[in-house]
Every structure is written in C-alpha cells, then in structure tokens.
C-alpha cells in the first residue's frame, strides 16, 4: 500500500492537473494574451513537476538507491527499476526541463510549448501518478 506522504503528493498532483484542465482556454491566442491564466497554468505545471520529482525521490530513498544529482536523473532511475516506461521517463525529464525554464526564466516562456503541454501532455502526470500509486516498496 502507498504510504501517506506519497498518497498526499498524488492527491496534490491530481489537483494541479485538474486545475490546469479546468483553465485550458479555447485557443493559444487567449493563453498568450491572458496573464492571469498564464500564471495559473504555469504555477500548476511547476507544482506538478515538483510533486512528481518529490515522489521519485521518495521512492528512490526508500529503496536505498544513490541520491540522483538531478530531478531528471531520478526519473531515469525509475525507468531502470522498471517503475515507469522509458517513454514516460523521457517525457518526465522533458517536463523537468520545462519546469526549470519556467522557474528561472519566466519571461522567456514559449506559450506555443505551454499550449502543446496543456493540450497533449497532461495525461503523462496522471500516468506517473498511477505508476507511483501501484509501486510496491
């Protein structure tokens, strides 16, 4: 059974993804012009990536694995342990790259990329949550 800390993080991740899903505008142009909408979406994307990374680190720490040097390496290690698929691991690593850009260079965000993420890639967070939920220590 998944322990309380991971369960809490999965619930938070699900809230972030739901919040983004509720706020997806009808067009990329609306996203590009609405700074409040941009903030809601970016903050929840950042949180979703951070929560996913936190869960990866918890799993690795409980398996006595060496601590990864980066968030991306944590997902690589989950792939090597067959907790997530190689394709999901690669997509989660890309999400980390996006999160880093959003956190450190907010003014340089490419809203076309954000549009693609919110329209085509939110399900990857759900897939990750499911894999973590099914993890057996």
mmCIF file of the C-alpha atoms, coordinates in Angstrom:
data_MODEL
# 
_entry.id   MODEL 
# 
loop_
_atom_site.group_PDB 
_atom_site.id 
_atom_site.type_symbol 
_atom_site.label_atom_id 
_atom_site.label_alt_id 
_atom_site.label_comp_id 
_atom_site.label_asym_id 
_atom_site.label_entity_id 
_atom_site.label_seq_id 
_atom_site.pdbx_PDB_ins_code 
_atom_site.Cartn_x 
_atom_site.Cartn_y 
_atom_site.Cartn_z 
_atom_site.occupancy 
_atom_site.B_iso_or_equiv 
_atom_site.pdbx_formal_charge 
_atom_site.auth_seq_id 
_atom_site.auth_comp_id 
_atom_site.auth_asym_id 
_atom_site.auth_atom_id 
_atom_site.pdbx_PDB_model_num 
ATOM 1   C CA . UNK A 1 1   ? 0.000   0.000  0.000   1.00 0.00 ? 1   UNK A CA 1 
ATOM 2   C CA . UNK A 1 2   ? 1.172   3.519  -0.813  1.00 0.00 ? 2   UNK A CA 1 
ATOM 3   C CA . UNK A 1 3   ? 2.143   5.385  2.322   1.00 0.00 ? 3   UNK A CA 1 
ATOM 4   C CA . UNK A 1 4   ? 0.541   8.632  3.450   1.00 0.00 ? 4   UNK A CA 1 
ATOM 5   C CA . UNK A 1 5   ? 3.229   11.024 2.184   1.00 0.00 ? 5   UNK A CA 1 
ATOM 6   C CA . UNK A 1 6   ? 3.096   9.680  -1.357  1.00 0.00 ? 6   UNK A CA 1 
ATOM 7   C CA . UNK A 1 7   ? -0.691  9.480  -1.235  1.00 0.00 ? 7   UNK A CA 1 
ATOM 8   C CA . UNK A 1 8   ? -0.806  13.151 -0.228  1.00 0.00 ? 8   UNK A CA 1 
ATOM 9   C CA . UNK A 1 9   ? 1.534   14.086 -3.074  1.00 0.00 ? 9   UNK A CA 1 
ATOM 10  C CA . UNK A 1 10  ? -0.559  12.113 -5.582  1.00 0.00 ? 10  UNK A CA 1 
ATOM 11  C CA . UNK A 1 11  ? -3.663  13.983 -4.402  1.00 0.00 ? 11  UNK A CA 1 
ATOM 12  C CA . UNK A 1 12  ? -1.846  17.315 -4.793  1.00 0.00 ? 12  UNK A CA 1 
ATOM 13  C CA . UNK A 1 13  ? -0.655  16.309 -8.258  1.00 0.00 ? 13  UNK A CA 1 
ATOM 14  C CA . UNK A 1 14  ? -4.191  15.376 -9.247  1.00 0.00 ? 14  UNK A CA 1 
ATOM 15  C CA . UNK A 1 15  ? -5.418  18.806 -8.035  1.00 0.00 ? 15  UNK A CA 1 
ATOM 16  C CA . UNK A 1 16  ? -2.754  20.578 -10.101 1.00 0.00 ? 16  UNK A CA 1 
ATOM 17  C CA . UNK A 1 17  ? -3.633  18.654 -13.246 1.00 0.00 ? 17  UNK A CA 1 
ATOM 18  C CA . UNK A 1 18  ? -7.358  19.213 -12.653 1.00 0.00 ? 18  UNK A CA 1 
ATOM 19  C CA . UNK A 1 19  ? -6.788  22.942 -12.154 1.00 0.00 ? 19  UNK A CA 1 
ATOM 20  C CA . UNK A 1 20  ? -4.845  23.165 -15.410 1.00 0.00 ? 20  UNK A CA 1 
ATOM 21  C CA . UNK A 1 21  ? -7.502  21.138 -17.234 1.00 0.00 ? 21  UNK A CA 1 
ATOM 22  C CA . UNK A 1 22  ? -10.217 23.487 -15.958 1.00 0.00 ? 22  UNK A CA 1 
ATOM 23  C CA . UNK A 1 23  ? -8.315  26.527 -17.202 1.00 0.00 ? 23  UNK A CA 1 
ATOM 24  C CA . UNK A 1 24  ? -7.285  25.394 -20.700 1.00 0.00 ? 24  UNK A CA 1 
ATOM 25  C CA . UNK A 1 25  ? -8.503  28.212 -22.953 1.00 0.00 ? 25  UNK A CA 1 
ATOM 26  C CA . UNK A 1 26  ? -10.186 27.663 -26.288 1.00 0.00 ? 26  UNK A CA 1 
ATOM 27  C CA . UNK A 1 27  ? -7.156  28.946 -28.197 1.00 0.00 ? 27  UNK A CA 1 
ATOM 28  C CA . UNK A 1 28  ? -3.435  29.526 -27.900 1.00 0.00 ? 28  UNK A CA 1 
ATOM 29  C CA . UNK A 1 29  ? -4.034  33.206 -28.606 1.00 0.00 ? 29  UNK A CA 1 
ATOM 30  C CA . UNK A 1 30  ? -6.153  33.546 -25.467 1.00 0.00 ? 30  UNK A CA 1 
ATOM 31  C CA . UNK A 1 31  ? -3.378  31.903 -23.460 1.00 0.00 ? 31  UNK A CA 1 
ATOM 32  C CA . UNK A 1 32  ? -0.821  34.292 -24.940 1.00 0.00 ? 32  UNK A CA 1 
ATOM 33  C CA . UNK A 1 33  ? -2.874  37.351 -24.007 1.00 0.00 ? 33  UNK A CA 1 
ATOM 34  C CA . UNK A 1 34  ? -4.221  36.451 -20.544 1.00 0.00 ? 34  UNK A CA 1 
ATOM 35  C CA . UNK A 1 35  ? -1.520  36.863 -17.891 1.00 0.00 ? 35  UNK A CA 1 
ATOM 36  C CA . UNK A 1 36  ? -3.747  35.628 -15.063 1.00 0.00 ? 36  UNK A CA 1 
ATOM 37  C CA . UNK A 1 37  ? -4.435  32.440 -16.984 1.00 0.00 ? 37  UNK A CA 1 
ATOM 38  C CA . UNK A 1 38  ? -0.727  32.105 -17.743 1.00 0.00 ? 38  UNK A CA 1 
ATOM 39  C CA . UNK A 1 39  ? 0.095   32.358 -14.042 1.00 0.00 ? 39  UNK A CA 1 
ATOM 40  C CA . UNK A 1 40  ? -2.477  29.753 -13.019 1.00 0.00 ? 40  UNK A CA 1 
ATOM 41  C CA . UNK A 1 41  ? -1.283  27.300 -15.645 1.00 0.00 ? 41  UNK A CA 1 
ATOM 42  C CA . UNK A 1 42  ? 2.455   27.830 -15.123 1.00 0.00 ? 42  UNK A CA 1 
ATOM 43  C CA . UNK A 1 43  ? 2.273   27.616 -11.343 1.00 0.00 ? 43  UNK A CA 1 
ATOM 44  C CA . UNK A 1 44  ? 0.309   24.385 -11.514 1.00 0.00 ? 44  UNK A CA 1 
ATOM 45  C CA . UNK A 1 45  ? 2.667   22.925 -14.134 1.00 0.00 ? 45  UNK A CA 1 
ATOM 46  C CA . UNK A 1 46  ? 5.639   23.792 -11.925 1.00 0.00 ? 46  UNK A CA 1 
ATOM 47  C CA . UNK A 1 47  ? 3.942   22.173 -8.946  1.00 0.00 ? 47  UNK A CA 1 
ATOM 48  C CA . UNK A 1 48  ? 3.034   19.070 -10.942 1.00 0.00 ? 48  UNK A CA 1 
ATOM 49  C CA . UNK A 1 49  ? 6.649   18.558 -11.988 1.00 0.00 ? 49  UNK A CA 1 
ATOM 50  C CA . UNK A 1 50  ? 7.943   19.243 -8.473  1.00 0.00 ? 50  UNK A CA 1 
ATOM 51  C CA . UNK A 1 51  ? 5.451   16.833 -6.896  1.00 0.00 ? 51  UNK A CA 1 
ATOM 52  C CA . UNK A 1 52  ? 6.373   14.158 -9.431  1.00 0.00 ? 52  UNK A CA 1 
ATOM 53  C CA . UNK A 1 53  ? 10.055  14.683 -8.715  1.00 0.00 ? 53  UNK A CA 1 
ATOM 54  C CA . UNK A 1 54  ? 9.420   14.555 -4.958  1.00 0.00 ? 54  UNK A CA 1 
ATOM 55  C CA . UNK A 1 55  ? 7.656   11.210 -5.339  1.00 0.00 ? 55  UNK A CA 1 
ATOM 56  C CA . UNK A 1 56  ? 10.501  9.854  -7.462  1.00 0.00 ? 56  UNK A CA 1 
ATOM 57  C CA . UNK A 1 57  ? 12.997  10.857 -4.786  1.00 0.00 ? 57  UNK A CA 1 
ATOM 58  C CA . UNK A 1 58  ? 10.902  9.309  -2.004  1.00 0.00 ? 58  UNK A CA 1 
ATOM 59  C CA . UNK A 1 59  ? 10.711  6.018  -3.874  1.00 0.00 ? 59  UNK A CA 1 
ATOM 60  C CA . UNK A 1 60  ? 14.440  6.008  -4.536  1.00 0.00 ? 60  UNK A CA 1 
ATOM 61  C CA . UNK A 1 61  ? 15.287  6.882  -0.941  1.00 0.00 ? 61  UNK A CA 1 
ATOM 62  C CA . UNK A 1 62  ? 13.136  4.033  0.321   1.00 0.00 ? 62  UNK A CA 1 
ATOM 63  C CA . UNK A 1 63  ? 14.938  1.605  -1.953  1.00 0.00 ? 63  UNK A CA 1 
ATOM 64  C CA . UNK A 1 64  ? 18.331  2.774  -0.665  1.00 0.00 ? 64  UNK A CA 1 
ATOM 65  C CA . UNK A 1 65  ? 19.303  3.911  -4.166  1.00 0.00 ? 65  UNK A CA 1 
ATOM 66  C CA . UNK A 1 66  ? 22.042  6.515  -4.522  1.00 0.00 ? 66  UNK A CA 1 
ATOM 67  C CA . UNK A 1 67  ? 20.625  10.024 -4.496  1.00 0.00 ? 67  UNK A CA 1 
ATOM 68  C CA . UNK A 1 68  ? 20.340  11.305 -8.081  1.00 0.00 ? 68  UNK A CA 1 
ATOM 69  C CA . UNK A 1 69  ? 22.195  14.532 -8.826  1.00 0.00 ? 69  UNK A CA 1 
ATOM 70  C CA . UNK A 1 70  ? 19.246  15.994 -10.758 1.00 0.00 ? 70  UNK A CA 1 
ATOM 71  C CA . UNK A 1 71  ? 15.491  15.704 -10.927 1.00 0.00 ? 71  UNK A CA 1 
ATOM 72  C CA . UNK A 1 72  ? 15.836  14.249 -14.414 1.00 0.00 ? 72  UNK A CA 1 
ATOM 73  C CA . UNK A 1 73  ? 18.170  11.519 -13.168 1.00 0.00 ? 73  UNK A CA 1 
ATOM 74  C CA . UNK A 1 74  ? 15.515  10.485 -10.638 1.00 0.00 ? 74  UNK A CA 1 
ATOM 75  C CA . UNK A 1 75  ? 13.175  9.633  -13.496 1.00 0.00 ? 75  UNK A CA 1 
ATOM 76  C CA . UNK A 1 76  ? 15.970  7.775  -15.312 1.00 0.00 ? 76  UNK A CA 1 
ATOM 77  C CA . UNK A 1 77  ? 16.481  5.674  -12.193 1.00 0.00 ? 77  UNK A CA 1 
ATOM 78  C CA . UNK A 1 78  ? 12.748  4.877  -12.024 1.00 0.00 ? 78  UNK A CA 1 
ATOM 79  C CA . UNK A 1 79  ? 12.992  3.692  -15.632 1.00 0.00 ? 79  UNK A CA 1 
ATOM 80  C CA . UNK A 1 80  ? 15.966  1.477  -14.800 1.00 0.00 ? 80  UNK A CA 1 
ATOM 81  C CA . UNK A 1 81  ? 13.948  -0.004 -11.935 1.00 0.00 ? 81  UNK A CA 1 
ATOM 82  C CA . UNK A 1 82  ? 11.030  -0.554 -14.343 1.00 0.00 ? 82  UNK A CA 1 
ATOM 83  C CA . UNK A 1 83  ? 8.665   1.551  -12.270 1.00 0.00 ? 83  UNK A CA 1 
ATOM 84  C CA . UNK A 1 84  ? 7.904   3.716  -15.294 1.00 0.00 ? 84  UNK A CA 1 
ATOM 85  C CA . UNK A 1 85  ? 8.326   3.116  -19.013 1.00 0.00 ? 85  UNK A CA 1 
ATOM 86  C CA . UNK A 1 86  ? 11.275  4.579  -20.908 1.00 0.00 ? 86  UNK A CA 1 
ATOM 87  C CA . UNK A 1 87  ? 8.938   6.832  -22.886 1.00 0.00 ? 87  UNK A CA 1 
ATOM 88  C CA . UNK A 1 88  ? 7.251   8.168  -19.731 1.00 0.00 ? 88  UNK A CA 1 
ATOM 89  C CA . UNK A 1 89  ? 10.670  8.643  -18.131 1.00 0.00 ? 89  UNK A CA 1 
ATOM 90  C CA . UNK A 1 90  ? 11.831  10.682 -21.112 1.00 0.00 ? 90  UNK A CA 1 
ATOM 91  C CA . UNK A 1 91  ? 8.675   12.824 -21.082 1.00 0.00 ? 91  UNK A CA 1 
ATOM 92  C CA . UNK A 1 92  ? 9.052   13.447 -17.336 1.00 0.00 ? 92  UNK A CA 1 
ATOM 93  C CA . UNK A 1 93  ? 12.665  14.527 -17.896 1.00 0.00 ? 93  UNK A CA 1 
ATOM 94  C CA . UNK A 1 94  ? 11.431  16.996 -20.515 1.00 0.00 ? 94  UNK A CA 1 
ATOM 95  C CA . UNK A 1 95  ? 8.858   18.250 -18.013 1.00 0.00 ? 95  UNK A CA 1 
ATOM 96  C CA . UNK A 1 96  ? 11.724  18.933 -15.584 1.00 0.00 ? 96  UNK A CA 1 
ATOM 97  C CA . UNK A 1 97  ? 13.484  20.956 -18.280 1.00 0.00 ? 97  UNK A CA 1 
ATOM 98  C CA . UNK A 1 98  ? 10.337  22.968 -18.854 1.00 0.00 ? 98  UNK A CA 1 
ATOM 99  C CA . UNK A 1 99  ? 9.876   23.499 -15.102 1.00 0.00 ? 99  UNK A CA 1 
ATOM 100 C CA . UNK A 1 100 ? 13.433  24.783 -14.795 1.00 0.00 ? 100 UNK A CA 1 
ATOM 101 C CA . UNK A 1 101 ? 12.831  27.278 -17.598 1.00 0.00 ? 101 UNK A CA 1 
ATOM 102 C CA . UNK A 1 102 ? 9.528   28.382 -16.058 1.00 0.00 ? 102 UNK A CA 1 
ATOM 103 C CA . UNK A 1 103 ? 11.106  28.895 -12.637 1.00 0.00 ? 103 UNK A CA 1 
ATOM 104 C CA . UNK A 1 104 ? 14.321  30.584 -13.745 1.00 0.00 ? 104 UNK A CA 1 
ATOM 105 C CA . UNK A 1 105 ? 13.389  32.386 -16.969 1.00 0.00 ? 105 UNK A CA 1 
ATOM 106 C CA . UNK A 1 106 ? 9.663   33.068 -16.728 1.00 0.00 ? 106 UNK A CA 1 
ATOM 107 C CA . UNK A 1 107 ? 9.806   35.945 -19.208 1.00 0.00 ? 107 UNK A CA 1 
ATOM 108 C CA . UNK A 1 108 ? 11.227  33.613 -21.871 1.00 0.00 ? 108 UNK A CA 1 
ATOM 109 C CA . UNK A 1 109 ? 8.402   31.065 -21.783 1.00 0.00 ? 109 UNK A CA 1 
ATOM 110 C CA . UNK A 1 110 ? 7.280   29.943 -25.223 1.00 0.00 ? 110 UNK A CA 1 
ATOM 111 C CA . UNK A 1 111 ? 3.482   29.889 -24.986 1.00 0.00 ? 111 UNK A CA 1 
ATOM 112 C CA . UNK A 1 112 ? 3.284   27.608 -28.035 1.00 0.00 ? 112 UNK A CA 1 
ATOM 113 C CA . UNK A 1 113 ? 5.114   24.965 -25.986 1.00 0.00 ? 113 UNK A CA 1 
ATOM 114 C CA . UNK A 1 114 ? 2.839   25.564 -22.989 1.00 0.00 ? 114 UNK A CA 1 
ATOM 115 C CA . UNK A 1 115 ? -0.185  25.224 -25.270 1.00 0.00 ? 115 UNK A CA 1 
ATOM 116 C CA . UNK A 1 116 ? 1.119   21.883 -26.545 1.00 0.00 ? 116 UNK A CA 1 
ATOM 117 C CA . UNK A 1 117 ? 1.789   20.658 -22.997 1.00 0.00 ? 117 UNK A CA 1 
ATOM 118 C CA . UNK A 1 118 ? -1.672  21.524 -21.716 1.00 0.00 ? 118 UNK A CA 1 
ATOM 119 C CA . UNK A 1 119 ? -3.411  20.130 -24.795 1.00 0.00 ? 119 UNK A CA 1 
ATOM 120 C CA . UNK A 1 120 ? -1.345  16.971 -25.353 1.00 0.00 ? 120 UNK A CA 1 
ATOM 121 C CA . UNK A 1 121 ? 0.745   16.044 -22.313 1.00 0.00 ? 121 UNK A CA 1 
ATOM 122 C CA . UNK A 1 122 ? -1.226  16.439 -19.082 1.00 0.00 ? 122 UNK A CA 1 
ATOM 123 C CA . UNK A 1 123 ? -2.075  12.755 -19.136 1.00 0.00 ? 123 UNK A CA 1 
ATOM 124 C CA . UNK A 1 124 ? 1.603   11.961 -18.532 1.00 0.00 ? 124 UNK A CA 1 
ATOM 125 C CA . UNK A 1 125 ? 1.257   13.284 -14.989 1.00 0.00 ? 125 UNK A CA 1 
ATOM 126 C CA . UNK A 1 126 ? -1.744  11.003 -14.494 1.00 0.00 ? 126 UNK A CA 1 
ATOM 127 C CA . UNK A 1 127 ? 0.258   8.054  -15.835 1.00 0.00 ? 127 UNK A CA 1 
ATOM 128 C CA . UNK A 1 128 ? 3.090   8.858  -13.476 1.00 0.00 ? 128 UNK A CA 1 
ATOM 129 C CA . UNK A 1 129 ? 0.703   9.120  -10.503 1.00 0.00 ? 129 UNK A CA 1 
ATOM 130 C CA . UNK A 1 130 ? -0.777  5.738  -11.399 1.00 0.00 ? 130 UNK A CA 1 
ATOM 131 C CA . UNK A 1 131 ? 2.666   4.121  -11.599 1.00 0.00 ? 131 UNK A CA 1 
ATOM 132 C CA . UNK A 1 132 ? 3.603   5.566  -8.218  1.00 0.00 ? 132 UNK A CA 1 
ATOM 133 C CA . UNK A 1 133 ? 0.297   4.543  -6.712  1.00 0.00 ? 133 UNK A CA 1 
ATOM 134 C CA . UNK A 1 134 ? 0.936   0.969  -7.844  1.00 0.00 ? 134 UNK A CA 1 
ATOM 135 C CA . UNK A 1 135 ? 4.536   0.973  -6.553  1.00 0.00 ? 135 UNK A CA 1 
ATOM 136 C CA . UNK A 1 136 ? 5.323   -1.742 -4.034  1.00 0.00 ? 136 UNK A CA 1 
ATOM 137 C CA . UNK A 1 137 ? 8.225   -0.914 -1.679  1.00 0.00 ? 137 UNK A CA 1 
# 
